[in-house]
């Protein structure tokens, strides 16, 4: 079997998750890691080529580079940079900035002759696809997306970027009353803070201005400013002991009416013990799609809304029709 050669850009929680996901996919192979910590990562990956993120990985054949950094500061810089050299896949998840990021990546892709699959994962990604499908199946319906309860990688990463924050975990918590109203068939108009609240556990530098950190996190645009956010400062030991796992999940609810007023409610849910590991598996499926799209002569940026399911699957079209229809 011809394998798709994958390079990782970044080797944190998502990068390690991608490494494990590749082992479950017989048509993929990890051939290189690019990281800001090459010496440390080489100790973890004895036989695998590891390069500094600014190095060129020699003459290693790389079919797709999977970008495993955070959306606040890493991917906006690394996406365009690596798009000039490789087909890429990323999980950029700042919803409000996806259209402009797409345009930038699409321009580079068409200039360089590459394929870039952006904003993959479960939201944006799978949930985006569910929203489109349910809107198509139930015209003029109302849609609601609830996240959590769980740890948001993007929001945690954003909180960690605040000056004097050593570590942070941001929990997204759906407001139960809002969920109940939708599930019983109501179609209310919610403000963001009426659907979710956020709880941030942070470890601060000794002597840091706690109130300034609290203000900086709570006022952060696109992440916290639209939500009621509680920020609790804890010790490194408490963080390690009580917040080291990364669960998450959520659901998309679509409520509509058909025919003579028959109420129809569609719900898609995911429940994840490890957010980064599941996101990593979606990234690998999208790397397969990027490679296949490239082989079929496509060029440009794509989201999961643009990709036929057969490009994501390791199975043949015949098997899909026989076993999955």
C-alpha positions in Angstrom: 0.0 0.0 0.0 1.3 3.4 -1.0 1.4 5.5 2.2 0.8 9.2 2.7 3.9 10.9 4.2 2.9 13.1 7.1 4.9 15.8 8.9 3.8 17.3 12.2 4.3 21.0 12.9 4.3 21.2 16.7 4.5 18.4 19.2 2.1 19.3 22.1 -1.2 17.6 23.0 -2.6 17.6 19.5 0.8 16.6 17.9 1.0 13.6 20.2 -2.6 12.8 19.4 -1.8 12.9 15.7 1.2 10.6 16.2 -1.1 8.0 17.9 -3.9 8.5 15.3 -1.5 7.8 12.4 -0.8 4.4 13.9 -4.5 3.5 13.4 -4.5 4.5 9.7 -2.6 2.0 7.6 -2.3 4.4 4.6 -0.4 7.1 6.5 3.1 7.3 7.9 4.8 9.9 10.1 8.1 11.0 8.5 9.1 14.1 10.3 8.4 16.5 13.2 9.0 20.3 13.1 9.0 21.9 16.5 10.4 24.9 18.5 11.8 22.3 20.9 13.8 19.9 18.7 16.3 18.8 21.3 13.6 17.9 23.8 11.4 16.2 21.2 14.3 14.1 19.8 14.6 12.5 23.2 10.9 11.4 23.0 11.1 10.3 19.3 14.4 8.4 19.1 14.3 7.3 15.4 12.2 9.9 13.8 13.7 12.9 12.0 13.1 16.0 14.2 13.8 19.6 12.9 13.5 23.1 14.3 10.3 24.7 13.0 12.4 27.1 10.9 14.5 24.4 9.3 13.9 22.8 5.9 13.5 19.0 6.5 16.1 18.1 3.9 15.0 15.8 1.0 12.3 14.0 3.0 9.2 13.5 0.9 6.3 15.2 2.7 2.8 14.8 1.2 0.9 16.8 3.9 2.0 18.9 6.9 -0.4 18.8 9.8 -0.3 22.0 11.9 -0.8 21.2 15.5 -0.3 24.6 17.2 -2.9 27.0 18.8 -5.2 29.2 16.9 -4.4 32.5 18.7 -0.8 32.9 17.8 0.6 29.7 16.1 -1.6 28.8 13.1 -2.2 32.4 11.8 1.6 32.6 11.3 2.4 29.0 10.6 -0.5 28.4 8.2 0.6 30.8 5.5 4.3 30.0 6.1 3.9 26.2 5.6 1.3 26.7 2.9 4.1 28.0 0.6 5.9 24.6 0.8 3.4 21.8 1.5 -0.2 20.7 1.4 -1.4 21.4 4.9 -4.2 20.7 7.3 -5.0 22.7 10.4 -7.6 23.2 13.2 -7.8 27.0 13.2 -10.9 27.5 15.4 -11.4 31.3 15.8 -14.8 31.3 14.1 -15.0 35.0 13.4 -11.7 35.0 11.6 -12.2 31.9 9.4 -13.4 33.7 6.3 -10.4 36.0 6.1 -8.0 33.1 7.0 -9.6 31.0 4.3 -9.0 33.8 1.7 -5.4 34.1 2.7 -4.7 30.4 2.5 -6.7 30.0 -0.7 -4.6 32.6 -2.4 -1.3 31.0 -1.4 -2.6 27.5 -2.4 -3.5 28.6 -5.9 -0.2 30.5 -6.3 1.9 27.5 -5.1 -0.2 24.7 -6.5 -1.2 23.2 -3.1 -4.2 22.0 -1.2 -4.9 23.4 2.3 -7.7 22.0 4.5 -8.4 24.6 7.2 -10.4 24.7 10.4 -10.9 21.0 10.8 -11.8 19.1 14.0 -15.2 18.8 15.6 -16.1 22.5 15.9 -15.3 24.0 13.5 -15.4 20.9 11.4 -17.9 18.2 12.1 -20.3 20.5 13.8 -20.1 22.9 10.9 -21.1 20.1 8.5 -24.0 19.1 10.8 -25.2 22.7 10.8 -25.2 22.9 7.0 -26.9 19.5 6.6 -29.6 20.1 9.2 -30.3 23.5 7.7 -30.7 21.9 4.3 -33.0 19.1 5.7 -35.1 21.5 7.7 -35.5 24.8 5.8 -36.3 27.8 8.0 -35.3 26.0 11.1 -33.5 27.4 14.2 -30.1 26.0 15.1 -28.3 26.0 18.5 -24.8 24.8 19.2 -23.9 23.9 22.8 -20.3 23.1 23.8 -19.2 21.3 27.0 -19.0 20.7 29.7 -15.3 20.4 28.9 -12.0 22.0 28.4 -11.6 24.2 25.4 -8.1 23.9 23.9 -8.3 27.2 22.1 -9.6 29.2 25.0 -7.1 27.6 27.4 -4.3 28.5 24.9 -5.6 32.1 24.7 -5.6 32.4 28.5 -2.1 31.1 28.7 -0.9 33.9 26.4 -1.9 36.5 29.0 1.2 38.0 30.7 2.2 36.3 34.0 -0.1 33.3 33.4 2.0 30.1 33.7 -0.8 27.7 32.9 -4.6 27.7 32.3 -7.5 25.5 31.7 -10.7 27.0 30.4 -14.0 25.0 30.8 -17.0 25.7 28.7 -20.2 25.0 30.5 -23.6 25.0 28.8 -26.5 26.6 30.7 -28.9 23.7 31.4 -32.0 25.9 31.3 -31.2 27.0 27.7 -30.6 23.4 26.7 -33.9 22.2 28.2 -35.9 24.9 26.4 -34.5 23.9 23.0 -35.0 20.2 23.5 -38.6 20.7 24.4 -39.2 22.5 21.1 -38.9 26.2 22.0 -36.9 28.4 19.6 -35.7 31.3 21.7 -33.2 34.0 20.7 -30.2 33.6 23.0 -27.3 35.9 23.7 -24.0 34.0 24.0 -23.9 34.4 27.7 -27.4 32.9 28.0 -26.1 29.7 26.4 -22.7 29.1 28.0 -20.6 30.3 30.8 -16.8 29.9 31.2 -14.7 28.8 34.1 -11.0 29.4 33.9 -8.4 27.8 36.3 -5.1 29.7 36.1 -1.7 29.4 37.6 0.0 32.8 37.9 3.6 33.9 38.4 4.4 34.6 42.0 3.8 38.2 42.8 1.7 38.8 39.6 -1.2 41.3 39.6 -4.1 38.9 39.9 -6.8 41.4 39.2 -5.0 42.6 36.1 -4.8 39.0 34.8 -8.5 38.5 35.6 -9.4 41.6 33.6 -7.2 40.7 30.7 -8.8 37.2 30.4 -12.4 38.3 30.9 -12.1 41.1 28.3 -10.4 39.0 25.6 -12.3 39.5 22.2 -13.6 36.3 20.5 -12.8 34.2 23.5 -14.3 35.6 26.8 -15.8 39.0 26.5 -19.2 37.8 25.4 -19.6 35.3 28.3 -19.9 35.4 32.1 -16.4 34.2 33.0 -15.2 33.1 36.4 -11.4 32.9 36.9 -10.0 30.9 39.8 -6.3 31.0 40.6 -4.8 27.7 41.7 -1.4 26.1 42.3 0.7 24.1 39.8 0.1 21.0 41.9 -3.7 21.5 41.9 -3.6 22.0 38.1 -1.6 18.8 37.6 -3.8 16.8 39.9 -7.3 18.0 39.0 -7.1 19.5 35.5 -4.6 17.4 33.5 -7.2 15.5 31.5 -8.8 17.2 28.5 -12.4 16.1 28.1 -14.9 18.0 25.9 -17.9 17.6 23.7 -21.2 19.2 22.8 -24.2 19.0 20.5 -25.9 20.7 17.6 -29.7 21.1 17.9 -31.9 22.0 15.0 -35.6 22.7 15.6 -38.0 23.1 12.6 -41.5 22.5 11.4 -42.6 20.5 8.3 -46.0 20.0 6.6 -49.0 20.9 8.7 -47.0 22.2 11.7 -45.2 18.9 12.6 -42.3 19.8 14.9 -39.0 18.1 14.0 -35.8 18.2 16.2 -32.5 16.9 15.0 -29.5 16.5 17.4 -25.9 15.6 16.8 -23.8 15.0 19.9 -20.2 14.1 20.6 -18.8 13.2 24.0 -15.0 13.1 24.2 -12.7 11.9 27.0 -9.8 13.5 25.1 -10.4 16.5 23.0 -6.9 16.7 21.5 -6.9 13.0 20.6 -10.2 13.2 18.8 -9.3 16.4 17.0 -6.1 14.7 15.9 -8.0 11.8 14.4 -10.1 14.3 12.4 -6.9 16.1 11.3 -5.6 12.8 9.9 -8.7 12.1 7.9 -8.5 15.5 6.5 -4.8 15.0 5.6 -5.9 12.0 3.6 -8.5 14.2 1.9 -5.9 16.9 1.2 -3.5 14.4 -0.4 -6.3 12.8 -2.5 -7.6 16.2 -3.6 -4.1 17.2 -4.6 -3.6 13.9 -6.6 -6.9 14.6 -8.4 -5.6 18.0 -9.5 -7.4 20.3 -7.1 -5.7 23.5 -5.8 -6.8 25.9 -3.2 -8.2 26.1 0.4 -11.0 23.8 1.5 -13.1 23.3 4.7 -14.9 20.1 5.6 -18.0 21.7 4.0 -16.2 21.4 0.6 -15.0 17.8 0.8 -16.9 14.8 -0.3 -16.9 12.1 2.4 -15.2 9.6 0.2 -12.0 11.7 0.3 -11.9 11.4 4.1 -12.5 7.7 4.3 -9.7 5.0 4.0 -12.2 2.8 2.3 -12.9 2.5 -1.5 -16.0 4.0 -3.0 -17.3 0.5 -3.6 -16.9 -0.5 0.1 -18.6 2.7 1.2 -21.6 2.0 -1.0 -21.8 -1.7 0.1 -21.1 -1.3 3.9 -22.0 2.2 4.9 -25.1 3.1 2.9 
